[in-house]
Amino acid sequence: MPCARALAIALFLTCAASARAADYYVSTTGSDANAGSINSPFASLVKAQAAAASGDTVYIRGGTYTNFAAPAASDATYNYGLNFSKSNITYQAYAGDSRPVLDFSALTPTTLRVCAIEVTGSGNTFTGFDVTGVRAGTLKQADNWRIAGNGNTLNTIVTRDDQGNGLYILGHGANNTIRNCDSYNLVGVASISAGNTDGFGCHSQGAGNVFYGDRSWGNSDDGFDCINNTGGSVTFDHCWAYNNGRLDGDKNGFKVGGFGNTGGAFPSPPPVHTVTNCVSADNGANGFYANHQPGQSAIWLNNSSYNNGSADFNMLEATDTQPGPTSSVPGTREVMHNNLAYLRTLLANLNESDARVADNFFNLPVSISAADFLSLDASQLTLPRNADGSLPDISFLHLAANSDLIDAGLDVGLPFNGSAPDLGAFESAPVPEPAAASLLLLALPLLTRRR
């Protein structure tokens, strides 16, 4: 029978592909002259990538790797410690070992900038290791990760304690997922690179990039930055930004819009991003910032902002491609529901009063005080993650049982308890996680519907 024959062929091809998949191992005690097996591991990820093919898995044993003095690749601007140019390979920490640390401090800045890891391949998965040691020297910028491929996934990756940006998606990079990752204590050199050292950035011509469950804290520039992202929308879901803006950086928690106030070649149409269930606290400038986006910057749903230096929500837009008054105007096209802010300047540069901005802290008959919250200790945002890599269980900005902010929001299609959503990023009782971040891209008619 034709159907049975087709099924048999498909099963044969699946089994054959599975049989061809190989496992390779890298260890601090290995040698690149070895076979790459668990008992005879490689010493370097450069060698492991050379041996691996699509469908293979590279296991990284525990310990600290420092063998990055010679760049694996270079271009006109950067020396790269690693260049993952192949596709559909998994690189992950070996279960049961100590957490692997890739230390790039031996890669010295020259006339070229340093980037620890470049990903130009697609469909790769990276799980469970730290990147550190990147140095900027006297140059304007350095980077831990630069991702230009498509469909790559980073899980529980940490970039920390160095002078480079945590992670940038750029070029035509599209449909990449950055999940449960942390970037912290990334501080550029004062007056040289401090203002170019973000936790996470998406500056791509590609669409469909998602940041889910990520945290950015203690960095010298912004926590999350989308400046000059000309591609499709970027999704930020359940992400936290805390205490960013050390030294002389821009100091925003989420710089979600972004083409600056100097005019320029704005994309047509400009992308509209999505920011849901995010938290921004104690950052030096704005908590959530539209940054002169030409038109609507984002759909802002169920976010919490606390004690940021300039404004908790700053919806500054642009209406013209030229420098001048029309590149810095109050936002008139934002979509905002169920957002919450407390302390300092709560809202700036919003000139909108219709249903697109219904049911927020600033246009509901609610009062907000410290008594509404179980805790105002923002340092909880940096607590260790749960064993499965998910965000830690905290009480910061969770609503107290008697708060009038409970059930005060608008049903926009996200999970909630009670008769209506609570204001802010945290429901007053646990709700299931959405199956995928892409489910959060909601239709505008739903967003503007009143209860």
C-alpha positions as CSV (number, residue, x, y, z in Angstrom):
1,M,0.0,0.0,0.0
2,P,1.4,3.5,-0.9
3,C,0.7,4.9,2.6
4,A,2.4,2.0,4.4
5,R,5.4,2.2,2.0
6,A,5.8,5.9,2.6
7,L,5.6,5.4,6.4
8,A,8.2,2.7,6.2
9,I,10.5,4.9,4.2
10,A,10.1,7.8,6.6
11,L,10.8,5.6,9.6
12,F,13.9,4.2,7.8
13,L,15.2,7.7,7.1
14,T,14.5,8.8,10.7
15,C,16.4,5.8,12.1
16,A,19.3,6.2,9.7
17,A,19.6,9.9,10.7
18,S,19.5,9.0,14.4
19,A,22.1,6.3,13.9
20,R,24.5,8.8,12.3
21,A,24.2,11.3,15.2
22,A,27.4,11.3,17.2
23,D,28.4,12.6,20.7
24,Y,31.6,14.4,21.3
25,Y,33.2,15.5,24.6
26,V,35.4,18.4,25.6
27,S,37.4,18.5,28.9
28,T,39.9,20.7,30.6
29,T,42.1,17.6,30.8
30,G,41.6,16.5,27.2
31,S,43.7,16.9,24.1
32,D,42.8,17.8,20.5
33,A,44.8,14.8,19.4
34,N,42.2,12.6,21.1
35,A,39.1,11.0,19.5
36,G,36.7,13.2,21.3
37,S,35.0,10.3,23.2
38,I,34.0,10.4,26.8
39,N,37.1,8.6,27.8
40,S,39.3,10.4,25.3
41,P,37.9,14.0,25.1
42,F,39.0,17.0,23.1
43,A,40.6,20.0,24.8
44,S,38.8,22.7,22.8
45,L,35.4,23.6,21.4
46,V,37.2,24.6,18.2
47,K,38.2,21.0,17.6
48,A,34.8,19.7,18.7
49,Q,33.0,21.9,16.2
50,A,35.4,20.7,13.4
51,A,34.5,17.1,14.2
52,A,30.7,17.6,14.8
53,A,28.1,17.5,12.1
54,S,24.4,18.4,11.9
55,G,22.5,16.4,14.6
56,D,25.5,15.8,16.8
57,T,25.9,16.8,20.4
58,V,29.0,18.2,22.1
59,Y,29.2,17.7,25.8
60,I,31.3,20.2,27.8
61,R,32.7,18.7,31.0
62,G,33.0,20.8,34.1
63,G,35.9,23.2,34.9
64,T,37.3,26.4,33.7
65,Y,38.5,26.7,30.1
66,T,41.2,29.3,29.3
67,N,42.6,28.0,26.0
68,F,41.4,31.0,23.9
69,A,44.6,33.1,23.4
70,A,44.6,32.6,19.7
71,P,41.4,33.8,17.9
72,A,39.4,31.2,16.0
73,A,38.3,33.7,13.4
74,S,38.6,37.4,12.6
75,D,37.0,40.1,10.5
76,A,37.6,43.8,9.9
77,T,36.4,44.7,13.4
78,Y,36.7,41.6,15.7
79,N,38.9,38.8,16.9
80,Y,36.5,35.9,17.9
81,G,37.5,33.4,20.5
82,L,35.0,30.9,19.0
83,N,33.1,31.0,15.7
84,F,30.2,28.5,15.6
85,S,29.6,28.5,11.8
86,K,28.1,25.0,11.5
87,S,24.3,24.4,12.0
88,N,22.0,22.1,14.0
89,I,24.6,21.1,16.6
90,T,23.9,20.9,20.4
91,Y,26.6,22.2,22.8
92,Q,25.7,21.5,26.4
93,A,27.1,21.1,29.9
94,Y,27.7,17.5,30.9
95,A,25.1,16.5,33.5
96,G,26.5,15.9,37.0
97,D,29.7,17.9,36.5
98,S,30.5,21.3,37.9
99,R,29.3,24.1,35.7
100,P,31.7,24.8,32.8
101,V,33.2,28.3,32.6
102,L,34.7,29.6,29.3
103,D,37.2,32.3,30.4
104,F,38.4,34.5,27.5
105,S,40.8,36.7,29.4
106,A,43.7,35.4,27.4
107,L,42.2,36.9,24.2
108,T,43.9,40.3,24.2
109,P,42.4,43.4,22.5
110,T,44.6,44.7,19.7
111,T,43.5,47.1,17.0
112,L,40.6,44.7,16.8
113,R,37.8,44.3,19.3
114,V,37.3,41.1,21.2
115,C,34.2,38.9,20.9
116,A,34.2,35.7,22.8
117,I,31.6,33.8,20.7
118,E,30.2,34.4,17.3
119,V,27.3,32.3,16.0
120,T,26.9,32.4,12.2
121,G,25.4,28.9,12.0
122,S,21.7,28.2,12.5
123,G,19.6,25.8,14.5
124,N,22.2,25.3,17.2
125,T,21.5,24.9,20.9
126,F,23.8,26.1,23.7
127,T,23.0,25.1,27.3
128,G,24.3,25.4,30.8
129,F,27.7,27.2,30.8
130,D,29.2,30.6,31.7
131,V,31.2,33.0,29.6
132,T,33.5,35.5,31.2
133,G,36.9,37.3,30.9
134,V,36.2,39.4,27.9
135,R,38.3,42.6,27.8
136,A,37.6,45.9,25.9
137,G,41.0,47.5,26.6
138,T,41.1,51.0,25.0
139,L,38.5,50.1,22.3
140,K,34.9,51.3,22.2
141,Q,33.3,47.9,22.6
142,A,33.7,44.2,23.3
143,D,31.2,41.4,23.3
144,N,30.6,38.0,24.9
145,W,28.1,36.7,22.2
146,R,27.3,37.9,18.7
147,I,24.5,35.9,17.0
148,A,23.9,36.4,13.3
149,G,22.4,33.0,12.5
150,N,18.8,31.9,12.6
151,G,16.8,29.7,14.9
152,N,19.5,29.3,17.5
153,T,18.6,28.7,21.2
154,L,20.5,29.6,24.3
155,N,19.3,28.0,27.5
156,T,20.6,28.9,31.0
157,I,23.7,30.6,29.6
158,V,25.5,33.2,31.8
159,T,27.7,36.1,30.8
160,R,29.3,37.8,33.7
161,D,32.0,39.8,35.3
162,D,33.8,41.3,32.3
163,Q,34.0,44.4,30.0
164,G,31.8,43.1,27.1
165,N,28.2,43.2,26.1
166,G,26.4,40.1,27.2
167,L,24.6,39.0,24.1
168,Y,23.8,40.7,20.8
169,I,21.6,39.4,18.0
170,L,22.5,41.3,14.8
171,G,22.9,41.1,11.0
172,H,20.0,39.1,9.7
173,G,19.6,37.0,12.8
174,A,16.0,35.8,13.1
175,N,13.9,33.4,15.2
176,N,16.5,33.0,17.9
177,T,15.4,32.2,21.4
178,I,17.3,33.4,24.5
179,R,15.7,31.6,27.4
180,N,16.5,31.7,31.2
181,C,19.9,33.4,30.6
182,D,21.7,35.9,32.8
183,S,24.0,38.8,32.1
184,Y,25.5,40.6,35.0
185,N,28.4,42.8,36.2
186,L,29.4,43.6,32.6
187,V,31.1,47.0,33.1
188,G,33.0,48.6,30.2
189,V,36.0,50.9,30.7
190,A,35.0,54.3,32.1
191,S,34.6,57.0,29.4
192,I,35.6,54.4,26.7
193,S,33.3,51.4,26.5
194,A,31.0,51.7,29.6
195,G,28.3,53.3,27.5
196,N,28.3,50.4,25.0
197,T,28.1,47.5,27.5
198,D,24.5,46.1,27.7
199,G,23.3,42.9,29.2
200,F,21.3,41.9,26.1
201,G,20.7,43.6,22.7
202,C,18.8,42.9,19.6
203,H,19.9,45.0,16.7
204,S,18.9,42.8,13.8
205,Q,17.3,43.0,10.4
206,G,15.6,39.6,11.1
207,A,12.3,39.0,12.8
208,G,11.0,36.6,15.5
209,N,13.7,36.9,18.1
210,V,12.5,36.1,21.6
211,F,13.9,36.8,25.1
212,Y,12.2,34.7,27.8
213,G,13.0,34.5,31.5
214,D,16.2,36.4,31.1
215,R,17.8,38.7,33.7
216,S,20.2,41.6,33.3
217,W,21.7,43.4,36.3
218,G,24.7,45.5,37.4
219,N,25.8,46.4,33.8
220,S,27.2,49.7,32.8
221,D,24.8,50.5,30.0
222,D,21.3,49.2,29.4
223,G,19.7,45.9,30.6
224,F,18.0,45.2,27.3
225,D,18.5,47.3,24.2
226,C,16.7,47.3,20.8
227,I,18.3,50.4,19.3
228,N,18.4,50.3,15.5
229,N,16.5,47.0,15.3
230,T,15.2,47.3,11.8
231,G,13.7,43.8,11.4
232,G,10.5,42.4,12.8
233,S,9.2,42.6,16.3
234,V,11.2,41.3,19.3
235,T,9.5,39.7,22.2
236,F,10.5,40.2,25.9
237,D,8.6,38.0,28.2
238,H,9.1,37.4,31.9
239,C,12.5,39.3,31.8
240,W,14.0,41.3,34.7
241,A,16.3,44.3,34.6
242,Y,17.9,45.6,37.8
243,N,20.5,48.2,38.8
244,N,21.8,48.8,35.3
245,G,23.8,52.0,34.4
246,R,27.0,51.8,36.4
247,L,29.6,54.4,35.4
248,D,28.5,56.5,32.5
249,G,26.2,54.2,30.5
250,D,22.6,55.0,29.3
251,K,21.2,53.3,32.4
252,N,17.8,52.0,31.1
253,G,16.2,48.8,32.1
254,F,14.5,48.1,28.8
255,K,15.4,50.3,25.9
256,V,12.8,48.7,23.7
257,G,12.3,51.3,21.0
258,G,15.2,53.0,19.4
259,F,16.6,55.1,16.8
260,G,17.7,58.0,19.0
261,N,16.8,61.7,18.7
262,T,19.1,62.6,15.8
263,G,16.9,61.4,13.0
264,G,18.0,59.0,10.3
265,A,16.8,56.3,7.9
266,F,13.9,54.9,9.9
267,P,12.5,51.5,8.7
268,S,9.2,51.6,7.0
269,P,7.2,50.3,8.7
270,P,9.1,50.3,12.0
271,P,8.8,47.1,14.0
272,V,6.4,46.9,17.0
273,H,7.9,44.9,19.9
274,T,6.1,43.0,22.6
275,V,6.9,43.4,26.3
276,T,5.0,41.2,28.8
277,N,5.3,40.3,32.4
278,C,8.7,42.1,32.7
279,V,10.2,43.8,35.7
280,S,12.5,46.8,35.8
281,A,13.9,48.1,39.1
282,D,16.6,50.5,40.4
283,N,18.0,51.3,37.0
284,G,19.8,54.6,36.6
285,A,17.5,56.1,34.0
286,N,14.2,54.7,32.6
287,G,12.6,51.5,33.6
288,F,10.8,50.9,30.2
289,Y,11.8,53.3,27.4
290,A,10.4,53.8,23.9
291,N,13.6,55.8,22.9
292,H,12.3,57.9,20.0
293,Q,10.8,55.0,18.2
294,P,9.2,56.3,14.9
295,G,5.6,55.3,15.8
296,Q,4.4,52.7,18.2
297,S,7.4,51.1,20.0
298,A,5.7,48.2,21.7
299,I,2.7,46.4,23.1
300,W,3.3,46.8,26.8
301,L,1.3,44.3,28.9
302,N,1.5,43.4,32.6
303,N,4.9,44.9,33.4
304,S,6.1,46.2,36.8
305,S,8.6,49.1,37.3
306,Y,10.1,50.3,40.5
307,N,12.3,53.2,41.6
308,N,14.1,53.9,38.4
309,G,16.2,57.1,38.1
310,S,14.4,59.0,35.4
311,A,11.0,57.5,34.8
312,D,9.4,54.1,35.2
313,F,7.7,54.3,31.8
314,N,9.0,56.8,29.3
315,M,7.1,56.6,26.0
316,L,9.1,59.2,24.0
317,E,8.4,58.8,20.2
318,A,9.5,60.3,17.0
319,T,7.4,61.5,14.0
320,D,10.1,62.5,11.6
321,T,13.3,61.2,10.2
322,Q,15.2,64.5,10.8
323,P,16.7,65.9,14.0
324,G,14.6,68.4,15.8
325,P,11.3,68.8,17.7
326,T,9.5,66.0,15.8
327,S,12.1,63.4,16.8
328,S,11.2,63.8,20.5
329,V,7.5,63.9,21.1
330,P,5.2,62.3,23.7
331,G,3.9,58.9,22.6
332,T,0.6,58.8,20.9
333,R,0.5,55.3,19.5
334,E,1.5,53.0,22.4
335,V,-0.6,50.0,23.5
336,M,-0.4,49.7,27.3
337,H,-2.5,47.5,29.6
338,N,-2.2,46.2,33.2
339,N,1.2,47.9,33.8
340,L,2.2,49.0,37.3
341,A,4.8,51.5,38.7
342,Y,5.7,52.6,42.1
343,L,8.1,55.3,43.5
344,R,9.8,58.3,41.9
345,T,8.6,59.5,38.4
346,L,6.1,56.9,37.3
347,L,5.2,58.0,33.8
348,A,6.7,60.4,31.2
349,N,6.0,61.5,27.6
350,L,2.7,59.8,27.0
351,N,-0.1,61.8,25.3
352,E,-2.7,59.2,25.0
353,S,-6.0,58.6,26.8
354,D,-8.0,56.2,24.6
355,A,-8.7,52.5,25.0
356,R,-5.2,51.5,23.8
357,V,-3.8,52.6,27.2
358,A,-6.7,51.4,29.4
359,D,-6.4,49.7,32.8
360,N,-2.9,50.8,34.0
361,F,-1.7,52.3,37.3
362,F,-2.0,55.8,35.9
363,N,-5.6,55.7,34.6
364,L,-7.5,53.5,37.1
365,P,-9.1,54.6,40.4
366,V,-6.5,52.8,42.5
367,S,-4.1,54.1,45.1
368,I,-0.5,52.7,45.3
369,S,1.6,52.6,48.4
370,A,4.2,50.3,50.0
371,A,1.4,48.5,51.7
372,D,0.3,47.0,48.3
373,F,3.4,44.9,48.1
374,L,4.8,41.9,50.0
375,S,8.3,43.2,49.6
376,L,10.2,46.1,48.1
377,D,13.6,44.4,48.3
378,A,14.7,44.6,44.6
379,S,17.9,42.7,45.3
380,Q,15.7,39.5,45.2
381,L,15.8,39.8,41.4
382,T,19.4,38.4,41.6
383,L,18.7,35.4,43.7
384,P,19.8,32.0,42.4
385,R,17.6,30.4,39.8
386,N,15.5,27.3,40.5
387,A,17.0,23.9,39.7
388,D,15.3,23.7,36.4
389,G,16.8,27.1,35.3
390,S,13.5,29.1,35.7
391,L,13.3,32.4,37.5
392,P,13.6,32.3,41.3
393,D,10.6,32.5,43.5
394,I,10.5,35.9,45.1
395,S,8.2,38.2,47.0
396,F,9.5,41.5,45.5
397,L,6.6,43.5,44.0
398,H,4.1,40.7,44.5
399,L,0.8,42.1,45.6
400,A,-0.4,41.9,49.2
401,A,-3.7,40.2,49.8
402,N,-5.6,43.4,50.5
403,S,-4.3,45.4,47.6
404,D,-6.8,47.1,45.3
405,L,-4.4,46.3,42.4
406,I,-5.6,42.7,42.5
407,D,-8.2,41.9,39.7
408,A,-8.0,45.5,38.6
409,G,-6.7,44.9,35.0
410,L,-8.0,44.0,31.6
411,D,-8.3,40.5,30.1
412,V,-5.8,40.7,27.2
413,G,-5.5,36.9,26.7
414,L,-2.7,36.2,29.1
415,P,-3.2,33.7,32.0
416,F,-4.7,35.2,35.2
417,N,-6.5,34.2,38.5
418,G,-9.7,35.7,39.8
419,S,-12.2,37.8,38.0
420,A,-9.6,39.8,36.0
421,P,-5.8,40.2,35.8
422,D,-3.8,41.9,38.5
423,L,-1.8,44.9,37.7
424,G,1.9,44.3,37.1
425,A,4.1,41.3,36.3
426,F,3.0,39.0,39.1
427,E,-0.4,37.5,39.6
428,S,-1.4,37.2,43.3
429,A,-1.5,33.4,42.9
430,P,0.6,31.2,40.5
431,V,-0.7,30.8,36.9
432,P,0.6,28.3,34.3
433,E,3.4,29.5,31.9
434,P,2.3,30.0,28.3
435,A,3.3,27.1,26.0
436,A,5.5,29.4,24.0
437,A,6.4,33.1,24.0
438,S,5.0,33.4,20.4
439,L,1.5,32.9,21.9
440,L,1.8,36.3,23.5
441,L,1.6,38.1,20.2
442,L,-2.0,39.2,20.5
443,A,-4.4,40.7,18.1
444,L,-4.9,44.5,18.5
445,P,-8.7,44.2,18.6
446,L,-8.4,42.1,21.7
447,L,-6.0,44.5,23.3
448,T,-8.4,47.4,22.9
449,R,-11.5,45.6,24.2
450,R,-12.9,47.0,27.4
451,R,-14.2,44.7,30.2
